[in-house]
Amino acid sequence: MICPDRVAHAVLKVRNLEVTRKFYHDVLGLQVVKTYPEENMLFMSCNPQRDHHEVAFLEIGSEAKGPREEEIGLYHLAFRLRDWAHLQRAYGELRAQQVPIVGTINHGITRSVYFKDPDGHTLEVYCDNPRWRDVIKVNRADHLAVEGPEPDPLAPPPASAHEGAAK
């Protein structure tokens, strides 16, 4: 049995590397680690001192079709943030940069904001519930008021939570 230490990186196909670089740097704060112009590839990291890259991008051209909901493929790519305050700042930054926000979800174990990159990939920034180990068996997907106070880490899901729903 292969037992990886962790998921290391993802490679996304994009239309334009410069548009992608600008978005992932200016909005998410990722840093360029390496470019391979001959391969039309760009490698970026949240923390280049820790990881040589967490995400890479392959330019396939401006005419490429975008991700499709009804097809097999990547559903979303998530970036973990430090805490609730960091998530709130990220939400404000996404709104200030006019990034299309798909939704905000309190999953019980995490608090999440979903949004789209310039190619239509769904991305997530989230913070862990500080008591996630105590609520891991609670499967929920209810609205998250990011601009409000931090949710109670042990609150049961509201009656309106979708049974079995998760992102």
C-alpha positions in Angstrom: 0.0 0.0 0.0 1.3 3.5 -0.9 0.9 5.9 2.1 1.6 9.4 0.9 2.7 12.0 3.5 0.2 14.6 2.1 -1.2 15.9 -1.2 1.7 17.9 -2.7 0.3 20.0 -5.5 -2.3 20.4 -8.2 -1.8 21.4 -11.9 -4.6 23.4 -13.5 -5.0 24.0 -17.2 -5.6 27.7 -17.9 -6.1 30.0 -20.9 -3.4 32.6 -20.2 -0.5 32.3 -17.8 -0.1 36.1 -17.2 -3.8 36.5 -16.3 -3.4 33.5 -14.0 -0.2 34.7 -12.4 -1.7 38.1 -11.7 -4.9 36.6 -10.1 -3.1 34.1 -7.9 -0.5 36.6 -6.9 -2.6 39.7 -6.4 -5.7 38.1 -4.9 -4.3 35.0 -3.1 -0.8 36.1 -2.5 0.9 33.1 -4.0 4.5 33.6 -5.1 6.0 32.6 -8.4 8.6 29.9 -7.8 9.5 28.9 -11.4 8.4 29.4 -15.0 8.9 27.1 -17.9 8.2 29.2 -21.0 9.0 26.4 -23.3 6.4 24.2 -21.6 3.9 27.1 -21.0 4.0 26.3 -17.3 4.0 28.4 -14.1 4.7 27.1 -10.6 3.5 29.0 -7.5 3.7 28.5 -3.8 1.9 29.9 -0.7 5.3 29.6 1.2 8.3 28.9 -1.0 10.5 28.3 2.1 8.2 25.3 2.9 7.2 24.0 -0.5 8.6 24.4 -3.9 5.0 24.6 -5.2 1.5 23.7 -4.2 0.0 24.6 -7.6 1.2 24.8 -11.1 -0.5 26.1 -14.2 -0.4 24.9 -17.8 -1.4 27.4 -20.5 -3.5 25.7 -23.2 -4.7 28.7 -25.1 -7.3 31.5 -25.2 -9.9 29.4 -27.0 -10.0 26.6 -24.4 -13.4 25.7 -23.0 -14.0 26.3 -19.3 -14.7 23.7 -16.6 -18.1 22.1 -16.9 -20.3 21.2 -14.0 -21.6 18.0 -15.6 -18.2 16.5 -16.5 -15.7 14.5 -14.5 -12.8 16.6 -13.2 -11.7 18.9 -10.4 -14.6 20.2 -8.3 -12.6 22.8 -6.4 -9.1 23.6 -5.0 -9.0 24.7 -1.4 -6.5 26.9 0.5 -6.4 26.7 4.3 -6.2 30.0 6.2 -5.0 30.5 9.8 -8.2 31.4 11.6 -11.6 33.2 11.5 -10.1 36.7 11.4 -8.0 35.7 8.4 -11.0 34.2 6.6 -12.9 37.5 7.2 -10.1 39.5 5.8 -9.9 37.2 2.8 -13.7 37.6 2.2 -13.3 41.3 2.3 -10.3 41.2 -0.2 -12.3 39.0 -2.6 -15.2 41.4 -2.5 -12.8 44.4 -2.9 -11.2 42.8 -5.9 -14.6 42.0 -7.4 -13.9 38.2 -7.5 -17.1 36.2 -8.2 -18.1 34.6 -4.9 -20.0 31.3 -5.3 -21.0 31.0 -1.7 -20.2 30.8 2.0 -20.6 27.6 3.9 -20.3 26.5 7.5 -19.4 22.8 7.2 -19.1 22.4 11.0 -15.5 21.3 10.7 -14.6 24.3 8.5 -15.9 27.7 7.6 -15.5 28.3 3.8 -15.8 30.9 1.1 -16.0 29.6 -2.5 -15.1 31.8 -5.5 -14.0 31.5 -9.2 -10.7 32.2 -10.8 -10.4 33.9 -14.2 -10.8 30.5 -16.0 -13.8 29.4 -14.0 -12.1 27.0 -11.6 -13.9 27.0 -8.3 -11.5 27.8 -5.4 -12.1 27.7 -1.6 -10.5 29.6 1.2 -11.4 28.2 4.6 -10.4 28.1 8.2 -10.8 25.1 10.5 -13.3 25.1 13.3 -11.0 25.2 16.4 -13.1 22.3 17.7 -13.3 20.3 14.5 -12.4 17.0 16.2 -15.5 17.4 18.4 -17.9 18.0 15.4 -16.3 15.9 12.6 -19.3 13.5 12.5 -21.7 16.4 11.9 -22.2 16.7 8.2 -23.6 20.1 7.3 -23.6 22.8 4.7 -25.4 25.8 6.0 -24.9 29.5 5.1 -22.0 31.2 6.8 -22.3 34.9 7.7 -18.6 35.8 7.1 -19.1 39.4 8.1 -20.6 38.4 11.5 -19.1 37.0 14.6 -17.3 33.7 14.6 -19.8 30.8 14.7 -20.1 28.8 17.9 -17.6 25.9 17.4 -19.9 23.3 19.0 -23.3 24.6 17.9 -25.5 21.9 16.4 -26.4 22.4 12.7 -29.6 24.5 12.3 -32.8 22.8 11.2 -32.3 24.2 7.7 -28.9 22.4 7.2 -29.0 20.0 4.4 -28.7 16.4 5.5 -25.8 14.8 3.8 -24.7 18.0 1.9 -21.1 18.8 1.7 -18.7 20.7 -0.6 
